[in-house]
Amino acid sequence: MATPCSACHKLLQMGTKIVAVGRNYAAHAKEMGAAVPTEPVLFLKPTSSYLENGGTIEVPHSLESLHPEVELAVVIGRKARDVPEAVAMDYVGGYAVALDMTAREIQASAKAAGLPWTLSKGQDTFTPISSVLPTSMVPDPDNLELWLKVDGETRQKGSTKDTIFKIPFLISHISSMMTLLEGDVILTGTPPGVGPVKVGQKITAGITGLLDVHFNVEKRRKPESC
């Protein structure tokens, strides 16, 4: 396994936003009953949703399960605005594996009403993430195997080679609309195989040959009344 870079990990503490790419694997779009996009489907997640390796994912009070989605996270290394695709990789500071935790019931209701996905994607602990690997340890980010297991059973396994929109295009496209700052993260989409995890289960995930992460799933505690 590769050794994460402590200096790189500090990038996450500097970031201002998480830009997530939806339906970036055609097979995942199809399993969700959605059209394969012709341009990136983007949404934002707050950095307050980060959860470090070994932490506990919290299922909100009103829900019984969440859907984890394993993704390659691209960590921006310097300010990027209107970046040409040809030089976009120069703006990458490192890589990580992350989970885009999704409250599917909330998301389905939001979609049906034409509302944003924020509540289904951005709650506390909804972006579990690994330490950051320097770019030198990831020579070919377009050929990485991502995997996710629940209680030891494989749920997701896919390769970043199957992404519809590649990293240079995503950086160029996103930076043409919003400035990416040092430490910002792009979640590049999830392969097929998503499904629910429930309270008491354990999630492991990783990038084959590079790193892995593990998380418990518990019910969020209700705040004590005053």
Buried (B, 14 or more C-beta within 10 A) or exposed (E): EBEBBEEBBEBBEBBBBBBBBBBBBBBBBEBBEEEEBEEBBBBBBBBEBBBEBEBBBBBBEEBEBBBBBBBBBBBBBEEBEEBEBEEBBBBBBBBBBBBBBBBBBBBEEBEEEEEBBBBBBBBBBBBBBBBBBBBEBBEEBEEBBBBBBBEEEEBBBBBBEBBBBBBBBBBBBBBEEBBBBBBBBBBBBBBBBBEBBBBEBBBBBBBEEBBBBBBBBBBBEEEEEE
